[in-house]
Structure formats: structure tokens, C-alpha cells
Amino acid sequence: MVLLLFVDLDPELAALRPLGGFFPLRAAETPPRPLPTLAEVYAGRPRDVQSDPLDFRVRKAAAALRAPEPRIAASVAHLGLAARLWSVALGCAALYGRLPALDPRRLHWDPDGSAPDDLWLPEARPSGREADAAALADAVLHAHLAPLAAAVRARHRLAPGLLRGNAASALAGAARALEQWARAHGRTEVAARTRALTSGLLADPLLAGTGTLTGTAFRRRSCCLYYRVPGSGVCGDCCFIRPPRSSPRAASG
């Protein structure tokens, strides 16, 4: 039996900070300027009616990557935001045993921020649910990643299987980083809980069949298209061993 050692869900979610990278969330902070909520981003109703935050983010990614096609940047932007959302939620579930209320109407996003994506939450109040795989699926998969995928597909020609693969890849990456941190710091209960939650989530109908998880290693069954960026290769969990030379359509499913 693994003894779970949880801490209280503090207003600033301070337990996420030592995890680094994609995990910390700007909680109990006021954004320096008006930022769209993710609900506005998904619905296509930005505060500034002359701009589209999601389209802005994709164009920013395209310029940084020198992507030859907008849909490559769209996939990379989608993967980055998915990784941030999974990291915050999985980190809270594993360390606190509870989730903050991550309602898209309350979670603000800076499309002009650096990577990892900058997220702001006015108040880290508990969601009121036990942080099990079902709660995580509702908080991230259904509330965020499903509408995000729909918003991306409304703007760019990306296959549903690619976006589902991105969601699974982002989850596996967050789990791997969290489990590595936990084992390095002697938090075996956090590592065990992370693995159990991840296995449960990958069995969800929205993620089932997207890839294979072996220990902390994940191999997806689709490609995020990053290999098409000049000078890049395939990702560590890609379905391809080396960049394919066939039509890009073959990699988009």
C-alpha cells in the first residue's frame, strides 16, 4: 500500500513551483493587461474583436519555427497549450489530491507569452471533487481540450486523430516529468499516483487508442507534423522512427 501525503490547496499553488517548466500556474494574480479567457478563445469571441488570440498564437509559432505550413504551427501551438493544462491539473492531483476550479471562463491565457504558455487564474479555489481520473478528464479533456480541438480545426486543416494524439502526448509528457521529479525527491507516492492517473486517463474514450504507454515511455500512433519544420526531426514519442518522405497527408491522421 502506498501512503498518500497530500498538502492543502494553497491560494498560489506553491507546490507546483518546484516542478518547473510547464507546471506552475499564475494563481491569485492579476494579469498585467486584459487577457482573454480560454472560454473566449475556444468560442472565437476575443475581447479585442480585431484579433483572434488563437490565430495570433499560431502565427507567432509559425514565425518562431519558420514553419512552411500554418497547420504545422497550429499543431505545435495546440500541443503546447495542452501540455500546460495537463501539467497544472496532473500536478495538483498528484501533490494536493485536489483540483483547483479550472473553468475556461476563469482561466486567462496570454497568446503573446513565451513558451510554456502563460496561464492566469484569479483564485485557486477547490473544484469540490476528488482528484481522480474522471475529475481530471472532465476538467481538462472535456472542458478544455475538446473545445480547443474544435477551435483549431475550424481554422486549420488538421485531422481529429492528430489532435487526439497531441492531447495524449501532452499528458504522457507531463506525467513523465512529474514522475521523474517525484522519484528524484523520494516522493514514491506521487510517482505511483501519477502513473495510476495517467493510465486511467489514457483509457478515456477521447484518448483510447492514441498510443501505447510502457512505464513512463509513450509511443503515439499519429504525428504532430513537427518533422516538417526545417532542420527538425521526429519527436521522441512519434509514430515514425525517422522523418517520412511521403505526402504530408499520410502523417496527419
PASEBA-1860 file (N, C-alpha, C; in nm, 3 decimals):
! residues 253
1> MVLLLFVD> 0.084/-0.119/0.000/0.000/0.000/0.000/0.088/0.125/0.000 ~ 0.051/0.224/-0.083/0.125/0.349/-0.090/0.052/0.455/-0.007 ~ 0.122/0.516/0.088/0.064/0.620/0.170/0.069/0.752/0.095 ~ -0.047/0.815/0.075/-0.054/0.940/0.002/-0.041/1.056/0.100 ~ 0.058/1.140/0.077/0.085/1.253/0.164/0.048/1.381/0.091 ~ -0.075/1.430/0.114/-0.122/1.549/0.046/-0.101/1.673/0.132 ~ -0.096/1.789/0.067/-0.092/1.917/0.136/-0.217/1.995/0.098 ~ -0.246/2.099/0.174/-0.365/2.179/0.146/-0.347/2.254/0.014
9> LDPELAAL> -0.460/2.277/-0.052/-0.461/2.351/-0.178/-0.445/2.500/-0.145 ~ -0.322/2.549/-0.150/-0.297/2.687/-0.111/-0.335/2.782/-0.224 ~ -0.361/2.910/-0.192/-0.411/3.005/-0.292/-0.319/3.026/-0.411 ~ -0.188/3.010/-0.392/-0.093/3.035/-0.500/-0.042/2.907/-0.565 ~ -0.092/2.793/-0.523/-0.050/2.664/-0.576/0.103/2.652/-0.574 ~ 0.160/2.685/-0.459/0.305/2.691/-0.446/0.373/2.557/-0.465 ~ 0.303/2.446/-0.438/0.364/2.314/-0.453/0.402/2.283/-0.597 ~ 0.343/2.355/-0.693/0.374/2.330/-0.833/0.504/2.396/-0.877
17> RPLGGFFP> 0.549/2.496/-0.804/0.665/2.574/-0.849/0.793/2.492/-0.858 ~ 0.824/2.406/-0.761/0.949/2.328/-0.773/0.951/2.233/-0.892 ~ 0.835/2.204/-0.949/0.830/2.110/-1.061/0.888/2.171/-1.187 ~ 0.884/2.304/-1.196/0.945/2.374/-1.308/0.870/2.358/-1.438 ~ 0.920/2.426/-1.540/0.869/2.411/-1.675/0.722/2.440/-1.690 ~ 0.646/2.338/-1.724/0.506/2.355/-1.761/0.410/2.354/-1.643 ~ 0.457/2.331/-1.522/0.366/2.307/-1.410/0.314/2.430/-1.337 ~ 0.393/2.530/-1.306/0.342/2.642/-1.226/0.229/2.718/-1.296
25> LRAAETPP> 0.140/2.771/-1.216/0.027/2.849/-1.266/0.025/2.982/-1.192 ~ 0.001/3.089/-1.265/-0.010/3.220/-1.201/-0.146/3.228/-1.132 ~ -0.150/3.180/-1.009/-0.275/3.177/-0.934/-0.278/3.294/-0.836 ~ -0.398/3.345/-0.810/-0.418/3.457/-0.719/-0.339/3.580/-0.764 ~ -0.321/3.594/-0.895/-0.251/3.709/-0.951/-0.340/3.775/-1.055 ~ -0.324/3.905/-1.069/-0.398/3.981/-1.169/-0.309/3.998/-1.292 ~ -0.357/3.962/-1.411/-0.276/3.981/-1.531/-0.236/4.128/-1.548 ~ -0.120/4.153/-1.607/-0.074/4.291/-1.623/-0.157/4.372/-1.722
33> RPLPTLAE> -0.233/4.304/-1.803/-0.321/4.370/-1.901/-0.439/4.277/-1.926 ~ -0.546/4.327/-1.984/-0.661/4.239/-2.012/-0.622/4.124/-2.104 ~ -0.649/4.004/-2.058/-0.621/3.885/-2.137/-0.749/3.807/-2.160 ~ -0.762/3.739/-2.274/-0.883/3.660/-2.298/-0.890/3.539/-2.206 ~ -1.009/3.499/-2.172/-1.025/3.371/-2.104/-1.018/3.262/-2.210 ~ -0.989/3.142/-2.166/-0.985/3.032/-2.262/-1.123/3.002/-2.318 ~ -1.228/3.032/-2.243/-1.363/3.016/-2.297/-1.383/3.108/-2.417 ~ -1.333/3.230/-2.408/-1.343/3.324/-2.520/-1.261/3.275/-2.638
41> VYAGRPRD> -1.144/3.218/-2.609/-1.059/3.167/-2.716/-1.128/3.052/-2.789 ~ -1.184/2.960/-2.713/-1.249/2.844/-2.775/-1.373/2.885/-2.856 ~ -1.445/2.985/-2.804/-1.568/3.027/-2.871/-1.542/3.121/-2.986 ~ -1.417/3.170/-2.999/-1.387/3.263/-3.105/-1.442/3.401/-3.080 ~ -1.457/3.438/-2.950/-1.508/3.570/-2.916/-1.404/3.644/-2.831 ~ -1.294/3.686/-2.891/-1.191/3.756/-2.816/-1.239/3.892/-2.768 ~ -1.174/3.944/-2.664/-1.209/4.076/-2.614/-1.183/4.183/-2.720 ~ -1.071/4.171/-2.790/-1.039/4.262/-2.898/-1.096/4.202/-3.025
49> VQSDPLDF> -1.204/4.258/-3.075/-1.274/4.197/-3.188/-1.192/4.204/-3.316 ~ -1.083/4.283/-3.316/-1.000/4.293/-3.435/-0.892/4.186/-3.440 ~ -0.885/4.104/-3.338/-0.783/4.000/-3.337/-0.841/3.869/-3.287 ~ -0.774/3.762/-3.320/-0.812/3.628/-3.278/-0.694/3.572/-3.200 ~ -0.706/3.553/-3.067/-0.591/3.506/-2.987/-0.532/3.376/-3.037 ~ -0.618/3.282/-3.078/-0.567/3.154/-3.122/-0.491/3.168/-3.254 ~ -0.547/3.246/-3.345/-0.479/3.269/-3.472/-0.348/3.344/-3.449 ~ -0.349/3.439/-3.354/-0.226/3.513/-3.322/-0.119/3.417/-3.271
57> RVRKAAAA> -0.158/3.325/-3.183/-0.062/3.229/-3.129/-0.003/3.141/-3.238 ~ -0.088/3.098/-3.330/-0.040/3.012/-3.439/0.058/3.089/-3.527 ~ 0.026/3.215/-3.557/0.117/3.295/-3.640/0.249/3.320/-3.567 ~ 0.242/3.339/-3.437/0.364/3.357/-3.358/0.450/3.231/-3.362 ~ 0.386/3.116/-3.348/0.458/2.989/-3.354/0.516/2.966/-3.493 ~ 0.440/3.000/-3.596/0.487/2.981/-3.733/0.612/3.063/-3.760 ~ 0.613/3.186/-3.709/0.730/3.272/-3.729/0.851/3.218/-3.654 ~ 0.829/3.172/-3.531/0.940/3.120/-3.450/0.999/2.992/-3.509
65> LRAPEPRI> 0.911/2.907/-3.564/0.955/2.779/-3.618/0.999/2.786/-3.763 ~ 0.962/2.895/-3.831/0.978/2.904/-3.976/0.902/2.789/-4.042 ~ 0.782/2.767/-3.994/0.700/2.656/-4.043/0.655/2.682/-4.186 ~ 0.670/2.584/-4.274/0.630/2.603/-4.413/0.479/2.601/-4.435 ~ 0.402/2.551/-4.336/0.257/2.545/-4.346/0.195/2.591/-4.215 ~ 0.088/2.671/-4.219/0.024/2.715/-4.096/-0.024/2.600/-4.008 ~ -0.065/2.490/-4.068/-0.120/2.381/-3.988/-0.013/2.315/-3.900 ~ 0.115/2.324/-3.942/0.223/2.272/-3.857/0.232/2.354/-3.730
73> AASVAHLG> 0.230/2.486/-3.746/0.234/2.574/-3.630/0.109/2.558/-3.546 ~ -0.006/2.534/-3.608/-0.130/2.514/-3.533/-0.121/2.390/-3.446 ~ -0.061/2.283/-3.499/-0.045/2.161/-3.421/0.050/2.183/-3.305 ~ 0.161/2.253/-3.329/0.258/2.279/-3.224/0.197/2.368/-3.115 ~ 0.122/2.470/-3.156/0.056/2.559/-3.059/-0.046/2.481/-2.976 ~ -0.122/2.394/-3.041/-0.220/2.311/-2.970/-0.151/2.221/-2.870 ~ -0.042/2.159/-2.910/0.032/2.068/-2.823/0.088/2.143/-2.701 ~ 0.137/2.264/-2.722/0.193/2.341/-2.612/0.089/2.379/-2.508
81> LAARLWSV> -0.028/2.423/-2.552/-0.132/2.460/-2.458/-0.188/2.337/-2.387 ~ -0.202/2.227/-2.460/-0.248/2.102/-2.398/-0.152/2.056/-2.289 ~ -0.022/2.070/-2.315/0.079/2.029/-2.216/0.069/2.114/-2.090 ~ 0.044/2.243/-2.105/0.030/2.330/-1.989/-0.092/2.290/-1.905 ~ -0.203/2.268/-1.970/-0.325/2.233/-1.898/-0.312/2.100/-1.826 ~ -0.255/2.001/-1.893/-0.235/1.871/-1.829/-0.139/1.882/-1.711 ~ -0.031/1.958/-1.729/0.070/1.968/-1.624/0.011/2.028/-1.497 ~ -0.062/2.137/-1.511/-0.123/2.201/-1.394/-0.219/2.105/-1.324
89> ALGCAALY> -0.308/2.044/-1.401/-0.409/1.958/-1.342/-0.348/1.831/-1.282 ~ -0.260/1.766/-1.354/-0.198/1.643/-1.304/-0.109/1.673/-1.183 ~ -0.037/1.784/-1.187/0.046/1.822/-1.074/-0.036/1.844/-0.949 ~ -0.149/1.913/-0.962/-0.237/1.936/-0.847/-0.295/1.805/-0.795 ~ -0.339/1.720/-0.888/-0.398/1.593/-0.848/-0.299/1.506/-0.772 ~ -0.174/1.504/-0.818/-0.073/1.417/-0.756/-0.019/1.474/-0.626 ~ -0.006/1.606/-0.616/0.055/1.667/-0.498/-0.046/1.710/-0.392 ~ -0.160/1.763/-0.438/-0.261/1.812/-0.345/-0.374/1.711/-0.320
97> GRLPALDP> -0.395/1.622/-0.416/-0.509/1.531/-0.407/-0.639/1.599/-0.440 ~ -0.632/1.724/-0.483/-0.750/1.802/-0.523/-0.715/1.886/-0.644 ~ -0.818/1.929/-0.713/-0.801/2.015/-0.828/-0.854/2.155/-0.798 ~ -0.786/2.259/-0.846/-0.849/2.390/-0.843/-0.956/2.396/-0.951 ~ -1.051/2.484/-0.937/-1.154/2.501/-1.039/-1.090/2.565/-1.161 ~ -1.072/2.486/-1.267/-1.005/2.532/-1.389/-1.105/2.564/-1.499 ~ -1.215/2.623/-1.461/-1.320/2.661/-1.555/-1.261/2.751/-1.665 ~ -1.284/2.718/-1.792/-1.231/2.804/-1.900/-1.277/2.948/-1.892
105> RRLHWDPD> -1.389/2.973/-1.824/-1.437/3.111/-1.810/-1.356/3.190/-1.708 ~ -1.273/3.121/-1.628/-1.193/3.187/-1.525/-1.044/3.183/-1.555 ~ -1.005/3.097/-1.645/-0.862/3.078/-1.674/-0.823/3.167/-1.791 ~ -0.730/3.259/-1.766/-0.686/3.354/-1.869/-0.557/3.306/-1.935 ~ -0.541/3.341/-2.060/-0.428/3.295/-2.141/-0.366/3.412/-2.214 ~ -0.233/3.416/-2.217/-0.162/3.520/-2.290/-0.111/3.463/-2.421 ~ -0.177/3.491/-2.533/-0.133/3.434/-2.661/0.000/3.489/-2.709 ~ 0.044/3.600/-2.651/0.171/3.659/-2.689/0.283/3.623/-2.591
113> GSAPDDLW> 0.254/3.536/-2.496/0.354/3.496/-2.399/0.457/3.402/-2.458 ~ 0.560/3.377/-2.381/0.663/3.284/-2.426/0.618/3.141/-2.397 ~ 0.696/3.046/-2.439/0.666/2.906/-2.408/0.742/2.867/-2.280 ~ 0.680/2.791/-2.189/0.543/2.739/-2.189/0.438/2.850/-2.179 ~ 0.318/2.817/-2.226/0.209/2.914/-2.230/0.182/2.975/-2.093 ~ 0.152/3.104/-2.093/0.127/3.176/-1.969/-0.022/3.171/-1.934 ~ -0.054/3.109/-1.821/-0.191/3.095/-1.775/-0.209/3.168/-1.643 ~ -0.325/3.232/-1.627/-0.356/3.311/-1.507/-0.490/3.265/-1.450
121> LPEARPSG> -0.494/3.241/-1.322/-0.617/3.202/-1.253/-0.640/3.298/-1.137 ~ -0.749/3.376/-1.140/-0.771/3.477/-1.036/-0.773/3.420/-0.894 ~ -0.827/3.300/-0.880/-0.839/3.240/-0.747/-0.833/3.088/-0.759 ~ -0.745/3.026/-0.682/-0.729/2.880/-0.687/-0.821/2.814/-0.585 ~ -0.950/2.824/-0.607/-1.043/2.761/-0.516/-1.063/2.615/-0.556 ~ -1.086/2.526/-0.460/-1.103/2.384/-0.491/-1.223/2.359/-0.581 ~ -1.211/2.258/-0.665/-1.320/2.224/-0.756/-1.434/2.154/-0.683 ~ -1.404/2.098/-0.565/-1.508/2.027/-0.489/-1.518/1.880/-0.523
129> READAAAL> -1.430/1.830/-0.610/-1.432/1.689/-0.647/-1.301/1.623/-0.609 ~ -1.309/1.494/-0.581/-1.188/1.417/-0.560/-1.107/1.416/-0.690 ~ -0.977/1.430/-0.678/-0.892/1.440/-0.797/-0.859/1.303/-0.853 ~ -0.960/1.234/-0.905/-0.937/1.105/-0.969/-0.933/1.125/-1.120 ~ -0.916/1.015/-1.194/-0.903/1.025/-1.339/-1.028/1.085/-1.403 ~ -1.146/1.052/-1.350/-1.270/1.107/-1.406/-1.277/1.257/-1.389 ~ -1.236/1.306/-1.272/-1.236/1.451/-1.249/-1.136/1.521/-1.340 ~ -1.019/1.460/-1.359/-0.920/1.517/-1.449/-0.970/1.519/-1.594
137> ADAVLHAH> -1.037/1.414/-1.634/-1.092/1.409/-1.769/-1.195/1.519/-1.790 ~ -1.281/1.539/-1.691/-1.381/1.646/-1.702/-1.315/1.783/-1.704 ~ -1.215/1.803/-1.617/-1.152/1.934/-1.603/-1.066/1.972/-1.721 ~ -1.000/1.874/-1.784/-0.907/1.906/-1.892/-0.959/1.858/-2.028 ~ -0.988/1.729/-2.039/-1.029/1.676/-2.169/-1.158/1.739/-2.220 ~ -1.260/1.736/-2.136/-1.392/1.780/-2.181/-1.408/1.932/-2.176 ~ -1.359/1.994/-2.070/-1.378/2.138/-2.055/-1.282/2.219/-2.142 ~ -1.164/2.165/-2.170/-1.064/2.243/-2.243/-1.025/2.182/-2.378
145> LAPLAAAV> -0.976/2.059/-2.377/-0.914/2.007/-2.498/-1.014/1.975/-2.609 ~ -1.135/1.936/-2.575/-1.235/1.913/-2.680/-1.272/2.044/-2.750 ~ -1.308/2.151/-2.676/-1.337/2.276/-2.746/-1.214/2.339/-2.812 ~ -1.096/2.319/-2.753/-0.974/2.370/-2.817/-0.951/2.302/-2.951 ~ -0.967/2.170/-2.955/-0.950/2.098/-3.081/-1.050/2.146/-3.186 ~ -1.174/2.170/-3.144/-1.276/2.219/-3.238/-1.237/2.357/-3.290 ~ -1.184/2.443/-3.203/-1.144/2.576/-3.245/-1.027/2.571/-3.341 ~ -0.932/2.482/-3.315/-0.817/2.468/-3.405/-0.861/2.416/-3.540
153> RARHRLAP> -0.947/2.316/-3.540/-0.993/2.257/-3.666/-1.079/2.353/-3.747 ~ -1.146/2.446/-3.679/-1.226/2.546/-3.751/-1.138/2.643/-3.829 ~ -1.011/2.649/-3.791/-0.918/2.743/-3.855/-0.815/2.674/-3.944 ~ -0.785/2.548/-3.915/-0.676/2.480/-3.985/-0.714/2.336/-4.017 ~ -0.658/2.286/-4.126/-0.691/2.151/-4.174/-0.606/2.049/-4.099 ~ -0.654/2.011/-3.981/-0.586/1.910/-3.900/-0.683/1.796/-3.870 ~ -0.633/1.675/-3.881/-0.718/1.559/-3.858/-0.750/1.543/-3.709 ~ -0.870/1.496/-3.676/-0.905/1.473/-3.535/-0.806/1.380/-3.466
161> GLLRGNAA> -0.758/1.277/-3.538/-0.665/1.183/-3.478/-0.534/1.247/-3.440 ~ -0.490/1.345/-3.517/-0.367/1.416/-3.484/-0.386/1.493/-3.353 ~ -0.497/1.563/-3.339/-0.521/1.643/-3.219/-0.543/1.554/-3.096 ~ -0.607/1.440/-3.114/-0.620/1.345/-3.003/-0.483/1.291/-2.964 ~ -0.399/1.267/-3.064/-0.263/1.223/-3.035/-0.184/1.330/-2.962 ~ -0.203/1.455/-3.001/-0.138/1.565/-2.929/-0.180/1.567/-2.783 ~ -0.310/1.550/-2.759/-0.361/1.553/-2.621/-0.300/1.441/-2.539 ~ -0.289/1.322/-2.598/-0.230/1.209/-2.526/-0.081/1.229/-2.505
169> SALAGAAR> -0.012/1.279/-2.607/0.131/1.304/-2.596/0.160/1.407/-2.488 ~ 0.078/1.513/-2.482/0.096/1.616/-2.380/0.076/1.559/-2.241 ~ -0.024/1.473/-2.225/-0.048/1.408/-2.096/0.070/1.321/-2.057 ~ 0.116/1.239/-2.149/0.228/1.148/-2.118/0.354/1.226/-2.084 ~ 0.378/1.336/-2.154/0.495/1.417/-2.125/0.488/1.479/-1.986 ~ 0.370/1.530/-1.949/0.352/1.586/-1.815/0.372/1.479/-1.709 ~ 0.316/1.362/-1.732/0.329/1.252/-1.636/0.474/1.209/-1.620 ~ 0.545/1.201/-1.731/0.685/1.160/-1.725/0.769/1.260/-1.645
177> ALEQWARA> 0.749/1.389/-1.670/0.824/1.491/-1.596/0.790/1.489/-1.447 ~ 0.662/1.471/-1.415/0.619/1.469/-1.275/0.673/1.344/-1.204 ~ 0.667/1.231/-1.272/0.716/1.108/-1.210/0.867/1.112/-1.189 ~ 0.940/1.169/-1.283/1.084/1.182/-1.267/1.118/1.272/-1.148 ~ 1.046/1.382/-1.134/1.068/1.471/-1.019/1.037/1.397/-0.890 ~ 0.927/1.325/-0.887/0.885/1.256/-0.765/0.989/1.153/-0.722 ~ 1.040/1.076/-0.815/1.138/0.973/-0.779/1.270/1.038/-0.736 ~ 1.307/1.148/-0.800/1.432/1.216/-0.763/1.426/1.275/-0.623
185> HGRTEVAA> 1.303/1.305/-0.576/1.286/1.366/-0.444/1.227/1.269/-0.342 ~ 1.231/1.140/-0.371/1.184/1.040/-0.277/1.034/1.040/-0.255 ~ 0.958/1.096/-0.348/0.812/1.100/-0.333/0.750/0.986/-0.414 ~ 0.774/0.865/-0.366/0.725/0.750/-0.441/0.573/0.745/-0.449 ~ 0.505/0.802/-0.348/0.358/0.803/-0.352/0.307/0.894/-0.463 ~ 0.380/1.003/-0.491/0.343/1.093/-0.600/0.366/1.024/-0.734 ~ 0.478/0.953/-0.746/0.507/0.881/-0.869/0.400/0.775/-0.897 ~ 0.361/0.700/-0.793/0.260/0.595/-0.811/0.125/0.654/-0.847
193> RTRALTSG> 0.088/0.764/-0.782/-0.041/0.827/-0.812/-0.041/0.884/-0.953 ~ 0.070/0.943/-0.993/0.081/0.998/-1.129/0.061/0.888/-1.233 ~ 0.126/0.775/-1.212/0.115/0.665/-1.309/-0.028/0.611/-1.314 ~ -0.092/0.598/-1.199/-0.229/0.546/-1.196/-0.326/0.642/-1.265 ~ -0.312/0.771/-1.239/-0.399/0.870/-1.302/-0.378/0.873/-1.453 ~ -0.254/0.865/-1.496/-0.225/0.869/-1.639/-0.282/0.748/-1.711 ~ -0.268/0.631/-1.652/-0.325/0.510/-1.713/-0.476/0.522/-1.726 ~ -0.539/0.573/-1.621/-0.683/0.591/-1.625/-0.726/0.689/-1.732
201> LLADPLLA> -0.652/0.797/-1.746/-0.687/0.897/-1.847/-0.667/0.846/-1.989 ~ -0.561/0.771/-2.012/-0.537/0.719/-2.146/-0.641/0.614/-2.187 ~ -0.717/0.565/-2.090/-0.825/0.471/-2.121/-0.956/0.544/-2.151 ~ -0.959/0.675/-2.131/-1.080/0.753/-2.161/-1.112/0.742/-2.309 ~ -1.240/0.737/-2.346/-1.276/0.725/-2.488/-1.213/0.831/-2.578 ~ -1.187/0.950/-2.524/-1.127/1.055/-2.607/-0.979/1.033/-2.633 ~ -0.916/0.949/-2.553/-0.772/0.923/-2.569/-0.740/0.778/-2.601 ~ -0.835/0.689/-2.582/-0.810/0.547/-2.605/-0.764/0.523/-2.748
209> GTGTLTGT> -0.660/0.442/-2.763/-0.610/0.408/-2.895/-0.515/0.509/-2.955 ~ -0.479/0.613/-2.880/-0.390/0.715/-2.934/-0.243/0.673/-2.928 ~ -0.212/0.572/-2.848/-0.074/0.528/-2.836/-0.057/0.423/-2.729 ~ 0.067/0.391/-2.703/0.099/0.287/-2.605/0.190/0.345/-2.498 ~ 0.152/0.324/-2.372/0.233/0.368/-2.260/0.303/0.248/-2.200 ~ 0.436/0.254/-2.195/0.517/0.148/-2.135/0.605/0.211/-2.029 ~ 0.568/0.191/-1.904/0.637/0.262/-1.796/0.609/0.410/-1.808 ~ 0.714/0.488/-1.827/0.695/0.631/-1.849/0.709/0.669/-1.996
217> AFRRRSCC> 0.738/0.570/-2.081/0.758/0.596/-2.224/0.626/0.582/-2.299 ~ 0.597/0.678/-2.385/0.474/0.676/-2.464/0.510/0.679/-2.612 ~ 0.442/0.596/-2.690/0.459/0.595/-2.835/0.323/0.621/-2.897 ~ 0.308/0.737/-2.958/0.179/0.771/-3.017/0.160/0.707/-3.154 ~ 0.035/0.703/-3.199/0.004/0.641/-3.327/-0.024/0.744/-3.435 ~ 0.003/0.868/-3.406/-0.012/0.975/-3.504/0.112/1.063/-3.496 ~ 0.118/1.163/-3.584/0.233/1.253/-3.588/0.186/1.396/-3.574 ~ 0.258/1.476/-3.498/0.219/1.616/-3.476/0.264/1.708/-3.589
225> LYYRVPGS> 0.337/1.656/-3.686/0.386/1.729/-3.804/0.512/1.812/-3.777 ~ 0.566/1.804/-3.657/0.685/1.884/-3.627/0.802/1.849/-3.718 ~ 0.808/1.726/-3.766/0.919/1.685/-3.851/0.927/1.768/-3.978 ~ 0.820/1.838/-4.013/0.818/1.918/-4.135/0.878/2.057/-4.115 ~ 0.915/2.089/-3.990/0.984/2.215/-3.964/1.127/2.203/-4.016 ~ 1.178/2.302/-4.086/1.315/2.293/-4.140/1.418/2.267/-4.030 ~ 1.502/2.167/-4.054/1.608/2.135/-3.960/1.568/2.052/-3.842 ~ 1.443/2.009/-3.835/1.396/1.930/-3.721/1.402/1.781/-3.753
233> GVCGDCCF> 1.362/1.701/-3.656/1.349/1.557/-3.676/1.216/1.513/-3.620 ~ 1.205/1.386/-3.588/1.082/1.337/-3.528/1.090/1.354/-3.376 ~ 0.974/1.365/-3.313/0.968/1.377/-3.168/0.997/1.241/-3.103 ~ 1.026/1.244/-2.975/1.062/1.121/-2.905/0.952/1.018/-2.898 ~ 0.826/1.063/-2.907/0.715/0.967/-2.899/0.643/0.950/-3.032 ~ 0.706/0.995/-3.140/0.641/0.993/-3.271/0.617/0.850/-3.319 ~ 0.516/0.836/-3.404/0.489/0.705/-3.465/0.596/0.670/-3.568 ~ 0.669/0.771/-3.616/0.775/0.748/-3.714/0.910/0.733/-3.643
241> IRPPRSSP> 0.995/0.649/-3.697/1.131/0.634/-3.647/1.220/0.743/-3.705 ~ 1.193/0.778/-3.830/1.267/0.885/-3.898/1.166/0.966/-3.979 ~ 1.198/1.090/-4.014/1.104/1.172/-4.091/1.064/1.104/-4.221 ~ 0.936/1.092/-4.246/0.891/1.027/-4.370/0.913/1.117/-4.491 ~ 0.921/1.055/-4.606/0.937/1.130/-4.731/0.808/1.130/-4.811 ~ 0.705/1.067/-4.756/0.579/1.056/-4.830/0.501/1.185/-4.818 ~ 0.383/1.186/-4.877/0.296/1.302/-4.872/0.265/1.339/-4.728 ~ 0.258/1.471/-4.696/0.226/1.512/-4.559/0.090/1.463/-4.513
249> RAASG> 0.002/1.433/-4.607/-0.130/1.384/-4.570/-0.118/1.254/-4.492 ~ -0.017/1.173/-4.524/-0.001/1.043/-4.456/0.032/1.061/-4.310 ~ 0.086/1.178/-4.271/0.126/1.200/-4.133/0.024/1.274/-4.051 ~ -0.088/1.310/-4.111/-0.182/1.399/-4.043/-0.295/1.328/-3.973 ~ -0.302/1.194/-3.980/-0.415/1.124/-3.923/-0.401/1.092/-3.779
END
